[in-house]
């Protein structure tokens, strides 16, 4: 297997994260995005560095930008 996130997500795969409203799904996904973009570790698992497509159709651009800025992502 070619892992994007070691033993969790495969390269080229499609994944779905679901849960109750306000459970922190967006927060954890944004952290995952940061770790993939930087090639870091996510929940103790190595990430292959790469690009990410993130579709946040129900969120305001200002909120997203602020959240990513707090995570150190400014580009």
N, C-alpha and C positions, 0 to 999 in steps of 0.2 A: 504494500500500500504506500502511496505517496501522501504523507500527512501534511496538512496545513497547520493543524494544532495536534501535536503528538497524541496518538491514541484517542482522539476526540472528533476531529473534523478532517475530511479528506480534501485534497486539492481537486477542484473542479466539481465537487459535490454540492448539493443543495441541502440546506439545513433549516429547520424551523424551531424557534424557541417560543414556547407558549406558557402562559400562566395567568393567574388572577390579575385584575387591574391593580396598578400601583405596587406590584410585587418586586419591581426593580429590573424588569426585562431590558428596558432601554439603557439603563445604567451599565449593566453587565455587558451588553452588546457593544456599547461605546468603548469600554475597557478592552474588549476583545479586538475591536478595530485598531485601537492604539497599539496593542501588542503585535498584531499582524503587520501593521505599517512599519513598525520599528524592528521586527524580528526578535521580539522579547519573549517573555514567559507569561502564560495565561493560566492561572490557577495551578502553577507549578509545572506546566507542560510547555515544552519548547514550541515556538511558532516559527514557521517558515515566513520570511519576509516577503511581502507582496502587496498588491493593490487590493482595494476593497470597493465594492459597490454597496452603498447603503441607501435604502429607500425609506424615508421617514415621511410618509404622506400625511400624517396627522399632526405633525409638529411644526412649530414656527421656526423660521430660519434663525432668528435672533437667539432663541433658546438653544438650538443645536450648536450655533457658533460659540455661545458662552460655555456650554458643556464641554465641547472639544478643546476650547482654550484652557479650561481648568485642568484638562488631561495633558496639556503641553503640546497640543496639536494646533498649529496656527496656519498651516498652508491649506 
